[in-house]
Amino acid sequence: MSNPNLLVAIAALVSYAVAGVLAWRNRAELPWVALAAIALHAGSLFAQLFQDGSLRIGVTEALSLFAWQSASLLWMFSWREPVSINGVVVYPLAGAFAVWAALFPAPITDVDPLKWQVGLHILISLLSAGVLTLAAVQAVALAIQDRLLHQHAVASLSRLPPLQLMERLLFQMVAIGFVLLSLTLLSGFWFIDNWLAQHLAHKTVLSIVAWLVFGVLLWGRWKYGWRGRIAIRWALSGYGILLLAYFGTKLILELVLQKHWVP
């Protein structure tokens, strides 16, 4: 195999897979294995994103960067909150996206990686997407827990934290992601001079719709004490719209319009 970056990505995939197994078994070695996987993933990403002073960030790189961000945030959150079980989903997916990006790199673009306005917008955008990805995974875990509770599957429930704690963590993640998404929209309006000419109008509209969905969810929690299935539906709906806003836009730009853009 002549592609060294692919070798690093495969090593990251193997480490992520082991981390996923350790997360399921709740083993003490999990943080260090996950950290090794995240570091390998970062090395693979850096080699792909920055080449000859240019930034290459197509759909596959964006997915890989998106997944790396989610895995990194999960690793950090796991030191403070009992959310490591989400690594069963997050870590293997991050590894798969790392290999996919190494196998199918995007063409090099002329985006300046050193322009600080671009960097700020990308950073905030990735942070918001990463936190809201964890919120979506948390919502799925909460949905599974709710179903198991109604089926009286006590043995399976023992692997998950208490339901009330799971709900609290979900709303904490949504709240943090909502604030970061708000900053993403503000920085985008500041950074993009003519988003209509740059074919980003649909991305902006869908991002605002997702922002409204998350806002309504937080308002419903504060005003009416929303929880359980209604909270799960709103959280996953907002995340689905956000994914469509970002990756739907990139697919149209790259596959149809033959253009490239940053997050």
Secondary structure, 3 states (H helix, E strand, C coil): CCCHHHHHHHHHHHHHHHHHHHHHHCCCCHHHHHHHHHHHHHHHHHHHHEECCEECCCHHHHHHHHHHHHHHHHHHHCCCCCCHHHHHHHHHHHHHHHHHHHHCCCCCCCECCCCHHHHHHHHHHHHHHHHHHHHHHHHHHHHHHHHHHHCCCHHHHCCCCCHHHHHHHHHHHHHHHHHHHHHHHHHHHHHCCCCCCCCCHHHHHHHHHHHHHHHHHHHHHHHHCCCHHHHHHHHHHHHHHHHHHHHHHHHHHHHHCCCCCCC
